[in-house]
Amino acid sequence: MMKEQSQMQSYSKTYDELYSLGYHSDPDYSHSYGVIELMFRELEFDTVLDVGASVGAAVSAINARGKQALGLEASLVAVNKAKQIDPLKRPVLWGKATKLPFPSKDFDIVMSTDVFEHLKPEDVEQAIAECQRVARKYIVMKIASLPEQAGWGKKVGVDDLHLTQQPIFWWKDKFLRMGDEIVFENKDSFVIKLRKEECTYTTPETLS
């Protein structure tokens, strides 16, 4: 429990400070719009969880098109900004990628765009396992492989906000499990169709 609290406080402190300094100050700014177009064009779904939702621009865009989207965000400052903009169109909860506060198979799609590179290397496996646990049909990921370009990290004493820099094929292999299928991929994104049979994904912290 102490480790989980420390982990949450670490991400929250950094990104609360960043959002207070103007990080993602445009409420409609998002890396997700291309991914959203792909989802609506190619996938069948009703519900979406956006992990690392910022102030909820992607959540709002999905909800505006008749689906049900919910966001999860580590920065309480960002969560409160989403509430101030529109709590109904931008439902964003405070939480962490390594312990999603939802039942197994609760969303048709678990998506995340330009977020997982911000995770510490020791948190990656847990966050991936949580996506696999909560997703029912698809996992949709866009992940940067290069260093942070804008220099926001240095404003809060971090050399680079991209703590895990790996090529997209490394991430794809991490997310794939036996029976899953890649149905789309490009230089920074992929869509995984989960195997149809029921299965229980075990998060790393529960392994004996």
Summary of the structure (lengths in Angstrom):
residues: 208
radius of gyration: 16.0
end to end distance: 17.4
largest distance: 46.9
contacts: 650
relative contact order: 0.15
helix: 38%
strand: 20%
